[in-house]
Amino acid sequence: MYVALLTNRAWLDEELIPFQHLVVGLIDEQVRVAQVVPEDISSDDLSVFGDCVPWRESTVGVLNRHRVGQLHEALGVLGVDLIHALDGRLWRGGMKLAEALEVPIVLSACSMLDIPLAQRVLNRVDPSRVAVTASTEPITQAIRQTAGHDLLIQTIGTGVHGHDVEPPTPKAGQELCVIVSGNGVWDADYDALLGGIASFVKHRPMSQFFFDGQGAGQHQLWKAASAMGLLGNISLTPRRLGHREMLLRAHALIHPQALGKSRSLTLRAMARGLPVIAREDAYLDYLIDQETAVVLENPGPTDWFAQLDRLVTDTRSTTDLGRRAMLWVRKHRPTSHQIGGVLDIYRRMAGQTIPFPG
């Protein structure tokens, strides 16, 4: 089997590490892989064992659909027999490409934004040529209600590798180092969190908060932090491929917004034993209150202050939470589960038999 994995920069910025694991895992299962990536992605970030097919990505979605669709010549020469579009923004271009190559396609959904997209593009597809994988069960159920039951739609959670190292736990009296990860767009959720941080740093003035925004700019966030006198405690981290691995060396991870988007950053933090504090999100089945994270329904500044204070005053409780999350991820989200699930979908769509174990 020869599979082409379609990616874009926005998705790789979030999921570079799982992508690398997926490529290596598939190759280990004797699947040939073509890594279809934007042309400005460094070869150092890709597997040397899989083929690389670059494409010129644009900021214009319609143009990207056309350019992805035009990859049929390069992939046809390689003999690709299945396409896997790993981001919703690649679905339309990937479907055009699969049609030109006369091969089946697997579409991955990891966001609530993929649900209305599914309603628009999946109502007339051939169920023998198109399958959907979703990263959480709530997204699966929502797409299934939209697309109907004839289409193969399966939940395959993002897999992460476990870690045996002790998580970084703040010692008594030590200043806190926290990652704050959202979309970077200033809103009421960020306002509530900054209010809690402002109260907290009065007691822990050297604590640092690294804001990891998914959006292009965080100027409004910077202005709000400046107005609250927090610039000495806050850093806005620039987007750079792979930079989130460095951020996971912090003491905790905060998700201040309900974005309805599955992210491997959260699962990788859990795998390292970092306590996660998150706003409740109906689309994320791995946020389980007091088992994998502290889940807050509608937190205000007082709630955020209480959680931050707990990180430094009740380290035993937060360390235990991190360990419970680590065990949950090892059981429910290992990379091997993801590889096995994806491989099963590929074989069903490509019409290849599943070999008996040797």
Secondary structure, DSSP 8 states (H G I E B T S, - for coil): -EEEEE--HHHHHHHHHHHHHHHHHHHHTT-EEEEEEETTS-GGGS-TTSEEEEE---S-HHHHHHHHHTTHHHHHHHT--EEEE-SGGGHHHHHHHHHHHT--EEEEE-BTTHHHHHHHHSTTS-TTTEEEEESSHHHHHHHHHHH-SSSEEEE----B----S------TT---EEEEEE-----HHHHHHHHHHHHHHTTSTT-EEEEEESSS--HHHHHHHHHTT-TTTEEEE---TTTHHHHTTSSEEEE-S---B--HHHHHHHHTT--EEEE--TT-TT--BTTTBEEESS--HHHHHHHHHHHHH-HHHHHHHHHHHHHHHHHH-BHHHHHHHHHHHHHHHHT-------
